Amino acid sequence: MLFQLNKIQEIELLFYLTTTILGIQLVIYFLYRYYKIRDERLPLNMILLSFGVFFIFFIISDFILAINRLFILDPIWTEIIYKFGYVSMFLSTIALLFFISIKEFSKIINTKIAKSLIIINLIPIIVVILLPSSELFTFLIVTIILSAILIYFLIFQIRLINTSKGIIKNRLLLIFIGTDLSIISLFVVMEIIAGFYPLNILIFMGISLLMAGLIIVLLGVHSFPAFYELKWKDNLLRLLIIDQKNHTSLYSYDFSELKSKHKDYKRLFSGGITGIDSILSAITKTEGEKMNKIKQADSLILLEYGTRSPLQIAYALIVKEDLDSNRFFLKTIKNQFEAFYKEILSEVDSFIGSEEQLFGSFDLIIKGLLY
Amino acid sequence: MLFLEFPISGDIRLPLLIMEWIFIITGFEISLIFLVRYFKQEKTLRNLQDVGYFSLFFGFSLMWCFYIIGNYFVEDDIISPFLIWRSGSARAFFLNLGYFTMIFFTTIFLFCVEKYIVFIFKRYVFTTIFSICAIIFLILFFIDIRITQAVTYIYWLSFSSFFVIYLIKFMKKLEKNRIFFFSGLLLMVFGFALTTDVAITIFGLEGRMIGSILQLFSVVILSYFFLTLPPFSEFDWQDKIEALFLVNSAGICIYYKVFSERKDLMDENLISAAITSINIMLRELSETGEERNAISVLQKKGENVIIYQAKNVSGILYTSEELNFPKVVLKYFVDKFETLYHNILLVWDGATDIFKPAEIMANDLFCK
């Protein structure tokens, strides 16, 4: 006989199999979402990669521990496999801490603690590798350090959710609740391993919690939007969309109370940008290349160019600081503008003089993008 | 012929159990995709065929759950008396629950499909036949739980015949990925056949293992197919569109397009004036007053007129059938048109050239 499990153990195995399948699908989805937007270089999109890596190790750890309990009878192999399970578990928390240690989060939490915890996290890994898993000392070390990490993670969650707004807040809330439930399920399994409880209904409780957690995370990561840097909106000053062929401004939007020095600012700006580009191209002999950033005193002009030839549309975003989020926002504006006005843009030359009337309705889209 | 003992035991028990469990989970997931698709659609657009497919996959997976209990976890010994029956076994009881689950959920599937398609004579013919089958099954179930299995073979044969007819109709509508759908279904039918008691007595549990693997492959292929499938409501709707008009608040036609060559219409300005009058009358009749963003449908034999009234513009769509999806597309078209031309419409001087880009928009939305 290959494996001899009793019926309860078989059901337990089927439950674990379900969570593993769900977990693997979740990891694939996280990594897929990250892969889709990785080129945008938004630092906070690391959440997708970090949580993907977290769940890989988490699910592997959970499954290894279950397989060990159900199938492995040899005490030496049992001990070796438990060590693998534990190490995998602690590697998963490193992925979470790595995400929190991103510089951007220093605005809401002390990220030095995250960096220190990554190092402290190595202690239980060493303890688990060197000492037997059944030792009380191992259990205490593992529990204390894991608890410290989780308390820190919980504080981070609360602060991040308080700082976030709109869809991202709802999605983060779901991801965090799901992750917390999954981690709680781990504690249940740990207690059983430590020998405090006999094998009983707690296992099914743990698996059910994990399953619920994974489903909630899946709901959260579904349609997860681009995660802009914190307070990125305060950085925006003005947007101008320019028809470079006709040297006219098609559309403009003021994000701040900034007043123009000139009455005819938009026309000046449109002509100015096109002129600067031509002069720069001539003196640097880069005719085929386009300018993408101008730094002037306390502000920056980020530039993007339309993809709908033969039109020559430039998108200029004036900002205070050079953030990746602002560049991504400008690209989004470009895509939205070209999609929304695709029918009109193909005949834009016939509407010279009516630009403001025609494109004024883009205000609604901008407000939508700012949520 | 092989002699089989239940619950299944031996070396193959665990791998077989795992394999069957994996495709049950995948089946449940596919069923949820349909349910989510149904609820994600706008209310007027919701198509019960999504619920039908949810029932089919959900029922199939639930049936397999009962089969697993019956084949792996309970005894097959005949006990007399057994619960409310003269004799029976726990396995027979759970298998019967499985049969009934599938019959119940396939009847829901039939109802959902027949709501949109008339197969023979009139609507709901198959639903009625299969409901009667389900009742007969229930009667037999309460008489003797060991004789129902034969009935399910007849049921499955009839359902398969219906499904083949349905598929021929459905496949015609699919432009791509037909091969995935067809191969997925073929694997499912062949795999399922290998897991029946008759097949197991011939091929043994190894045959059942192959059947389970085939079903797992089929579920994966069908998942891919259904994930890439557009909503059912989007099939063929463009063929039913005949003409489109946009009328401003003064009743003047600002844009029109005739899609169907067979369509013979009167002057667009007369139509605009007539529709404006109808709109005013409708508002008065329904006592809703100055109601905006409302969709009205006027129906005559072979002709439907859908009217959507936005703030400054009304859209009128002629269709040959009453469908939900064109209503949503008309609403999208009118709302986008109004947003694009909001400032122009307020001070419009009668020149229609400025609305020329609407032609591209209309072609994109209403033409194939």
HADDOCK unambig.tbl for C-alpha pairs under 7 A between the chains (distance, minus, plus):
assign (segid A and resid 1 and name CA) (segid B and resid 10 and name CA) 6.44 0.50 0.50
assign (segid A and resid 1 and name CA) (segid B and resid 11 and name CA) 5.39 0.50 0.50
assign (segid A and resid 2 and name CA) (segid B and resid 11 and name CA) 5.42 0.50 0.50
assign (segid A and resid 14 and name CA) (segid B and resid 18 and name CA) 7.00 0.50 0.50
assign (segid A and resid 18 and name CA) (segid B and resid 25 and name CA) 6.97 0.50 0.50
assign (segid A and resid 343 and name CA) (segid B and resid 357 and name CA) 4.94 0.50 0.50
assign (segid A and resid 343 and name CA) (segid B and resid 358 and name CA) 6.99 0.50 0.50
assign (segid A and resid 343 and name CA) (segid B and resid 360 and name CA) 5.85 0.50 0.50
assign (segid A and resid 343 and name CA) (segid B and resid 361 and name CA) 6.28 0.50 0.50
assign (segid A and resid 344 and name CA) (segid B and resid 357 and name CA) 5.33 0.50 0.50
assign (segid A and resid 357 and name CA) (segid B and resid 343 and name CA) 5.07 0.50 0.50
assign (segid A and resid 357 and name CA) (segid B and resid 344 and name CA) 6.11 0.50 0.50
assign (segid A and resid 358 and name CA) (segid B and resid 340 and name CA) 6.43 0.50 0.50
assign (segid A and resid 358 and name CA) (segid B and resid 341 and name CA) 6.06 0.50 0.50
assign (segid A and resid 358 and name CA) (segid B and resid 343 and name CA) 6.69 0.50 0.50
assign (segid A and resid 358 and name CA) (segid B and resid 344 and name CA) 6.84 0.50 0.50
assign (segid A and resid 361 and name CA) (segid B and resid 339 and name CA) 5.97 0.50 0.50
assign (segid A and resid 361 and name CA) (segid B and resid 340 and name CA) 6.09 0.50 0.50
assign (segid A and resid 361 and name CA) (segid B and resid 342 and name CA) 6.92 0.50 0.50
